Amino acid sequence: MKKVAIIGGGNLGASIAQGLAKSGWTTAENIIVTRRHLDRLAGLSAQGFRVGDDNLLAVRESQWIVLAVKPWQVLEVIRELVPVLVPGEHRLISVVTGITIAQMREACGPGVPLFRAMPNTAIAIQESMTCVAADKASGADRDLVLSLFQELGEAILIDEALMDAATVLGACGIAYALRYIRASSQGGIQIGFDSDTAQLIASQTVKGAAALLMANGQHPEHEIDKVTTPKGCTIAGLNEMEHEGFSSSLIKGILTSFKQI
């Protein structure tokens, strides 16, 4: 059974631990989560996860090391781990925004396969979209890392040069989608629904729309055409949204977020 050390037991680290255990990729007793303040890991401990504050010990007892600390801590933590990292035995995965593989490699030295992954907050319910980049990793290692994140949603391998773009489209994208659902819910209230019912309808509709695309592999316009009848209410609403800048505003927002990174 795969043994995993998660360095950093905040929300993201805890979500990864819980998702991996729920999926069966490994078991809770084979995951050790470290954090300076052990009292904040009491919940994970109660669920059967191993917890501790000794990063070196955690790495010695694991093959997969996931870095889920603050960006300013990453390189310091890697340098701390170098004495116990063993090429051929350990794989190092960072889920931290803004730290490049080149920076990690400089801190780590040669030998150990490095991975940089960008999940989103839906990882907490095993529905993340995770983009992964790799360095000095075998095909088998890449497949295993992808399988790890595929247990937590969807995962794809990308060139690291696209990681900032992945951050905007996948991680920031959660906020964009939620803002659409909020606006749609508000519209639903205005046409007669109570707030809870409006939010349920809007949320499930978005979930269903995404599921249609992922199941059928169709372009969004193909599915849109199915519900836009001549002189119908759908096309009237879509045209009004476009007149008000719906698509262009979203695209501009994505580009603005990208420039901000």
C-alpha angles and dihedrals in degrees: 000000000000115000117214133191115199110196105204122037100205124122095293096044092047092048091052091049093049093044094051092049093047092049095051093237084129136339132263092247089057093055121080119190120196131201136155093239105055093185088070090061095057091105092055091045090054088054092057100263119136113242134188147144098234109096095183093054091048092053094047089057097046142062098201119055119191117193110209101159131119116292093247090054100051102086092041090053093047091052088050091053098046096092091059100036110109120198110232092023106056133053119193120211124185120198092178122121120239101014112115128215089242090058091047092048092051090053095041103040126215128319109042115095111242129207131186115200131185112198126168132230093269085078085090089073097032093257101108126139102222125187116199133197124187141200128197091350126142122234089253092053091049090051091050094050090048090049089052093055093038086064085060097048128291123343134186135180115240139172109269090235086072095052095100089050089049089052091056098042098040108025101029086036090073089065092047092052092046091050089054090051091049092051092045090051091051089052089050091055090051091055094049116283126118114245098257093050093045091052092048092051093046094046096047091045091055091045090051093047091053091046091053092055094045093046097046102028090223129149111258091245090061090061092040090056089059092064102034106089121179112281088358130146094248097059090043091055094044092050092050091051091050091048087056092050102258099153096032092050091052093048091047090049091053091049091048092051090049092052089050095061 
